[in-house]
């Protein structure tokens, strides 16, 4: 504070920047899912794409021999929601027999894609 001829000038007090910590369920993770069963030729990749983009997740879905590979990245809580809806909302003609899940390091993918074979 400075006083000049009866005028008081207050200097602004700058607050220290706050750092918002992510809770456990908000932390970004990446899962590699291998989905086996009757999941090819039944609209399953389009379903996965729609689900992932609706939830704001990133990664890809790709057809592999006998399975679909899904790499999905986002907040832990959203990945749990994705997995639940994957089982419960799959296309009628699809039949999921097994979902194998492996945790990977997040890559910072920008969006979600359907990867096609060349």
MDAnalysis code that builds the backbone (N, CA, C; Angstrom):
import MDAnalysis as mda
import numpy as np

u = mda.Universe.empty(354, n_residues=118, atom_resindex=np.repeat(np.arange(118), 3), trajectory=True)
u.add_TopologyAttr("name", ["N", "CA", "C"] * 118)
u.add_TopologyAttr("resid", np.arange(1, 119))
u.add_TopologyAttr("resname", ["UNK", "UNK", "UNK", "UNK", "UNK", "UNK", "UNK", "UNK", "UNK", "UNK", "UNK", "UNK", "UNK", "UNK", "UNK", "UNK", "UNK", "UNK", "UNK", "UNK", "UNK", "UNK", "UNK", "UNK", "UNK", "UNK", "UNK", "UNK", "UNK", "UNK", "UNK", "UNK", "UNK", "UNK", "UNK", "UNK", "UNK", "UNK", "UNK", "UNK", "UNK", "UNK", "UNK", "UNK", "UNK", "UNK", "UNK", "UNK", "UNK", "UNK", "UNK", "UNK", "UNK", "UNK", "UNK", "UNK", "UNK", "UNK", "UNK", "UNK", "UNK", "UNK", "UNK", "UNK", "UNK", "UNK", "UNK", "UNK", "UNK", "UNK", "UNK", "UNK", "UNK", "UNK", "UNK", "UNK", "UNK", "UNK", "UNK", "UNK", "UNK", "UNK", "UNK", "UNK", "UNK", "UNK", "UNK", "UNK", "UNK", "UNK", "UNK", "UNK", "UNK", "UNK", "UNK", "UNK", "UNK", "UNK", "UNK", "UNK", "UNK", "UNK", "UNK", "UNK", "UNK", "UNK", "UNK", "UNK", "UNK", "UNK", "UNK", "UNK", "UNK", "UNK", "UNK", "UNK", "UNK", "UNK"])
u.atoms.positions = np.array([
    [0.858, -1.163, 0.000],
    [0.000, 0.000, 0.000],
    [0.902, 1.222, 0.000],
    [0.531, 2.203, -0.851],
    [1.294, 3.433, -0.968],
    [0.350, 4.604, -0.727],
    [0.814, 5.609, 0.024],
    [-0.015, 6.791, 0.275],
    [0.604, 7.979, -0.431],
    [-0.182, 8.683, -1.257],
    [0.258, 9.883, -1.954],
    [-0.756, 10.991, -1.695],
    [-0.372, 12.025, -1.000],
    [-1.207, 13.209, -0.761],
    [-2.644, 12.847, -0.430],
    [-2.829, 11.977, 0.520],
    [-4.163, 11.613, 0.958],
    [-4.838, 10.544, 0.114],
    [-4.188, 10.059, -0.941],
    [-4.756, 8.999, -1.783],
    [-4.043, 7.703, -1.435],
    [-4.794, 6.685, -1.195],
    [-4.217, 5.392, -0.875],
    [-4.336, 4.480, -2.085],
    [-3.231, 3.944, -2.511],
    [-3.224, 3.022, -3.649],
    [-2.963, 1.625, -3.110],
    [-3.874, 0.747, -3.386],
    [-3.738, -0.639, -2.936],
    [-3.185, -1.471, -4.094],
    [-2.157, -2.196, -3.826],
    [-1.624, -3.108, -4.835],
    [-2.400, -4.419, -4.760],
    [-2.769, -4.962, -5.919],
    [-3.530, -6.212, -5.883],
    [-2.678, -7.352, -5.324],
    [-3.333, -8.174, -4.581],
    [-2.672, -9.356, -4.048],
    [-2.941, -10.485, -5.025],
    [-1.901, -11.026, -5.589],
    [-2.059, -12.117, -6.546],
    [-2.081, -13.437, -5.807],
    [-3.119, -14.181, -6.059],
    [-3.238, -15.496, -5.424],
    [-2.365, -16.491, -6.171],
    [-1.860, -17.419, -5.437],
    [-1.068, -18.479, -6.059],
    [-1.989, -19.311, -6.950],
    [-1.492, -19.727, -8.099],
    [-2.345, -20.533, -8.974],
    [-2.737, -21.839, -8.287],
    [-3.962, -22.236, -8.525],
    [-4.418, -23.489, -7.939],
    [-4.244, -24.614, -8.953],
    [-3.885, -25.740, -8.462],
    [-3.719, -26.919, -9.305],
    [-4.833, -27.885, -8.940],
    [-5.645, -28.186, -9.945],
    [-6.750, -29.108, -9.695],
    [-6.239, -30.526, -9.926],
    [-6.310, -31.314, -8.878],
    [-5.868, -32.698, -8.991],
    [-7.025, -33.558, -9.473],
    [-6.713, -34.466, -10.371],
    [-7.729, -35.389, -10.858],
    [-7.955, -36.483, -9.825],
    [-9.205, -36.813, -9.625],
    [-9.497, -37.928, -8.741],
    [-9.150, -39.221, -9.467],
    [-9.131, -40.313, -8.742],
    [-8.744, -41.609, -9.299],
    [-9.560, -41.960, -10.533],
    [-10.863, -41.731, -10.500],
    [-11.718, -42.126, -11.618],
    [-11.651, -41.162, -12.800],
    [-11.016, -39.988, -12.624],
    [-10.865, -39.027, -13.716],
    [-9.528, -39.166, -14.442],
    [-8.621, -39.926, -13.885],
    [-7.299, -40.042, -14.483],
    [-7.378, -40.783, -15.818],
    [-6.637, -40.296, -16.826],
    [-6.677, -40.955, -18.129],
    [-5.953, -42.301, -18.112],
    [-6.576, -43.282, -18.731],
    [-5.974, -44.607, -18.895],
    [-6.279, -45.084, -20.311],
    [-5.590, -46.107, -20.734],
    [-5.809, -46.709, -22.053],
    [-5.931, -48.211, -21.863],
    [-6.962, -48.775, -22.480],
    [-7.178, -50.212, -22.425],
    [-7.051, -50.799, -23.816],
    [-6.446, -51.967, -23.873],
    [-6.418, -52.770, -25.091],
    [-7.396, -53.910, -24.847],
    [-8.496, -53.916, -25.603],
    [-9.524, -54.947, -25.458],
    [-9.500, -55.866, -26.671],
    [-9.588, -57.155, -26.445],
    [-9.749, -58.142, -27.506],
    [-11.119, -58.773, -27.299],
    [-12.022, -58.497, -28.215],
    [-13.398, -58.974, -28.098],
    [-13.585, -60.130, -29.064],
    [-13.893, -61.308, -28.513],
    [-14.073, -62.486, -29.368],
    [-15.511, -62.967, -29.294],
    [-15.904, -63.692, -30.328],
    [-17.265, -64.198, -30.462],
    [-17.778, -63.832, -31.840],
    [-19.077, -63.765, -31.989],
    [-19.690, -63.363, -33.259],
    [-19.778, -61.836, -33.276],
    [-18.643, -61.187, -33.567],
    [-18.566, -59.728, -33.513],
    [-18.122, -59.124, -34.848],
    [-18.001, -59.941, -35.873],
    [-17.607, -59.439, -37.190],
    [-18.759, -59.633, -38.167],
    [-18.983, -58.609, -38.995],
    [-20.052, -58.687, -39.973],
    [-21.442, -58.469, -39.399],
    [-21.526, -57.934, -38.183],
    [-22.824, -57.719, -37.527],
    [-23.003, -56.261, -37.079],
    [-22.173, -55.363, -37.586],
    [-22.271, -53.961, -37.207],
    [-21.619, -53.610, -35.887],
    [-20.774, -54.504, -35.389],
    [-20.170, -54.294, -34.074],
    [-19.160, -53.142, -34.077],
    [-18.350, -53.019, -35.126],
    [-17.370, -51.919, -35.188],
    [-18.070, -50.566, -35.192],
    [-19.155, -50.450, -35.949],
    [-19.913, -49.199, -35.989],
    [-20.527, -48.910, -34.615],
    [-21.003, -49.949, -33.944],
    [-21.543, -49.801, -32.586],
    [-20.464, -49.291, -31.635],
    [-19.274, -49.886, -31.698],
    [-18.155, -49.476, -30.838],
    [-17.789, -48.020, -31.109],
    [-17.720, -47.654, -32.393],
    [-17.391, -46.276, -32.771],
    [-18.418, -45.303, -32.190],
    [-19.688, -45.612, -32.359],
    [-20.763, -44.755, -31.862],
    [-20.691, -44.600, -30.344],
    [-20.482, -45.710, -29.651],
    [-20.389, -45.694, -28.193],
    [-19.192, -44.868, -27.726],
    [-18.035, -45.103, -28.324],
    [-16.814, -44.393, -27.916],
    [-16.933, -42.895, -28.167],
    [-17.442, -42.509, -29.329],
    [-17.543, -41.083, -29.625],
    [-18.600, -40.411, -28.747],
    [-19.688, -41.105, -28.440],
    [-20.717, -40.543, -27.556],
    [-20.149, -40.267, -26.172],
    [-19.248, -41.134, -25.704],
    [-18.641, -40.962, -24.381],
    [-17.413, -40.048, -24.407],
    [-17.009, -39.603, -25.592],
    [-15.851, -38.723, -25.706],
    [-14.528, -39.441, -25.530],
    [-14.492, -40.732, -25.851],
    [-13.276, -41.527, -25.716],
    [-12.487, -41.498, -27.016],
    [-11.219, -41.872, -26.918],
    [-10.326, -41.839, -28.076],
    [-9.683, -43.206, -28.276],
    [-9.216, -43.467, -29.489],
    [-8.562, -44.730, -29.791],
    [-9.016, -45.277, -31.123],
    [-9.192, -46.611, -31.195],
    [-9.600, -47.225, -32.458],
    [-10.215, -48.593, -32.224],
    [-10.924, -49.076, -33.248],
    [-11.410, -50.450, -33.301],
    [-10.923, -51.008, -34.627],
    [-10.424, -52.245, -34.600],
    [-9.891, -52.879, -35.810],
    [-10.246, -54.357, -35.808],
    [-10.537, -54.873, -36.987],
    [-10.855, -56.289, -37.135],
    [-9.563, -57.097, -37.139],
    [-9.553, -58.165, -36.363],
    [-8.424, -59.103, -36.300],
    [-8.986, -60.497, -36.536],
    [-8.173, -61.444, -36.933],
    [-8.691, -62.806, -37.134],
    [-9.363, -63.349, -35.865],
    [-10.659, -63.613, -35.971],
    [-11.405, -64.194, -34.855],
    [-11.793, -63.242, -33.746],
    [-11.508, -61.949, -33.901],
    [-11.799, -60.998, -32.819],
    [-11.801, -59.567, -33.352],
    [-12.212, -58.664, -32.482],
    [-12.047, -57.236, -32.742],
    [-11.081, -56.696, -31.705],
    [-10.147, -55.878, -32.149],
    [-9.220, -55.208, -31.242],
    [-9.743, -53.797, -31.013],
    [-9.835, -53.416, -29.761],
    [-10.259, -52.061, -29.406],
    [-9.204, -51.473, -28.487],
    [-8.663, -50.322, -28.866],
    [-7.808, -49.560, -27.951],
    [-8.598, -48.316, -27.624],
    [-8.873, -48.135, -26.352],
    [-9.765, -47.072, -25.905],
    [-9.089, -46.277, -24.799],
    [-9.178, -44.960, -24.872],
    [-8.475, -44.093, -23.928],
    [-9.400, -43.000, -23.425],
    [-9.318, -42.734, -22.127],
    [-10.108, -41.670, -21.517],
    [-10.104, -41.810, -20.014],
    [-11.003, -41.095, -19.374],
    [-11.115, -41.158, -17.913],
    [-11.531, -42.565, -17.500],
    [-10.951, -43.029, -16.417],
    [-11.207, -44.383, -15.906],
    [-12.705, -44.663, -15.758],
    [-13.448, -43.687, -15.237],
    [-14.887, -43.885, -15.036],
    [-15.615, -44.074, -16.362],
    [-15.195, -43.352, -17.405],
    [-15.831, -43.484, -18.715],
    [-15.486, -44.817, -19.372],
    [-14.282, -45.317, -19.131],
    [-13.929, -46.623, -19.684],
    [-14.767, -47.723, -19.050],
    [-15.044, -47.592, -17.760],
    [-15.928, -48.544, -17.094],
    [-17.330, -48.511, -17.684],
    [-17.817, -47.313, -17.962],
    [-19.134, -47.163, -18.593],
    [-19.120, -47.763, -19.999],
    [-18.033, -47.535, -20.733],
    [-17.892, -48.091, -22.077],
    [-17.977, -49.617, -22.042],
    [-17.241, -50.222, -21.146],
    [-17.205, -51.680, -21.057],
    [-18.582, -52.248, -20.693],
    [-19.267, -51.603, -19.777],
    [-20.604, -52.055, -19.388],
    [-21.571, -51.975, -20.573],
    [-21.545, -50.849, -21.289],
    [-22.438, -50.689, -22.433],
    [-22.048, -51.590, -23.599],
    [-20.768, -51.928, -23.688],
    [-20.310, -52.857, -24.724],
    [-21.010, -54.204, -24.560],
    [-21.088, -54.680, -23.329],
    [-21.745, -55.957, -23.042],
    [-23.259, -55.871, -23.185],
    [-23.842, -54.787, -22.661],
    [-25.299, -54.701, -22.579],
    [-25.983, -54.179, -23.841],
    [-25.269, -53.382, -24.643],
    [-25.925, -52.730, -25.776],
    [-25.471, -53.198, -27.142],
    [-24.760, -54.307, -27.202],
    [-24.233, -54.798, -28.482],
    [-25.366, -55.076, -29.470],
    [-25.084, -54.984, -30.768],
    [-26.105, -55.289, -31.773],
    [-26.701, -56.681, -31.551],
    [-27.954, -56.842, -31.915],
    [-28.668, -58.102, -31.677],
    [-27.962, -59.320, -32.258],
    [-27.411, -59.171, -33.441],
    [-26.774, -60.332, -34.089],
    [-25.384, -60.630, -33.527],
    [-24.859, -59.728, -32.731],
    [-23.541, -59.955, -32.127],
    [-23.669, -60.880, -30.924],
    [-22.627, -61.647, -30.702],
    [-22.569, -62.510, -29.524],
    [-21.151, -62.431, -28.958],
    [-21.010, -61.744, -27.858],
    [-19.696, -61.603, -27.224],
    [-19.449, -62.833, -26.371],
    [-18.349, -63.507, -26.631],
    [-17.967, -64.660, -25.810],
    [-16.959, -64.273, -24.738],
    [-16.064, -63.347, -25.103],
    [-14.983, -63.004, -24.167],
    [-14.455, -61.618, -24.486],
    [-14.122, -60.871, -23.430],
    [-13.422, -59.593, -23.582],
    [-12.172, -59.677, -22.718],
    [-11.023, -59.690, -23.369],
    [-9.746, -59.678, -22.654],
    [-9.275, -58.226, -22.588],
    [-8.854, -57.797, -21.419],
    [-8.484, -56.400, -21.209],
    [-7.064, -56.302, -20.662],
    [-6.309, -55.396, -21.260],
    [-4.954, -55.129, -20.796],
    [-4.793, -53.611, -20.690],
    [-4.226, -53.140, -19.597],
    [-3.999, -51.708, -19.406],
    [-2.710, -51.298, -20.105],
    [-2.772, -50.165, -20.802],
    [-1.618, -49.615, -21.529],
    [-1.399, -48.172, -21.071],
    [-0.302, -47.599, -21.470],
    [-0.049, -46.188, -21.192],
    [-0.843, -45.339, -22.177],
    [-1.475, -44.264, -21.707],
    [-2.201, -43.375, -22.619],
    [-1.267, -42.807, -23.686],
    [-1.773, -42.669, -24.905],
    [-0.972, -42.145, -26.012],
    [-1.340, -40.718, -26.377],
    [-2.457, -40.234, -25.847],
    [-2.901, -38.891, -26.200],
    [-3.597, -38.851, -27.551],
    [-4.226, -39.946, -27.939],
    [-4.941, -40.004, -29.217],
    [-5.940, -38.851, -29.299],
    [-6.137, -38.333, -30.511],
    [-6.996, -37.160, -30.700],
    [-8.465, -37.503, -30.874],
    [-8.767, -38.699, -31.389],
    [-10.154, -39.053, -31.676],
    [-10.314, -40.564, -31.677],
    [-11.471, -41.042, -32.107],
    [-11.716, -42.471, -32.209],
    [-11.935, -42.818, -33.676],
    [-11.352, -43.939, -34.115],
    [-11.414, -44.317, -35.522],
    [-11.737, -45.785, -35.689],
    [-12.337, -46.094, -36.832],
    [-12.462, -47.491, -37.267],
    [-11.313, -47.709, -38.237],
    [-10.440, -48.638, -37.888],
    [-9.281, -48.946, -38.730],
    [-9.666, -50.089, -39.654],
    [-9.500, -49.873, -40.946],
    [-9.845, -50.902, -41.930],
    [-8.587, -51.523, -42.498],
    [-8.737, -52.730, -42.985],
    [-7.608, -53.422, -43.622],
    [-7.369, -52.846, -45.001],
    [-6.121, -52.812, -45.402],
    [-5.784, -52.342, -46.762],
    [-5.869, -53.471, -47.756],
])
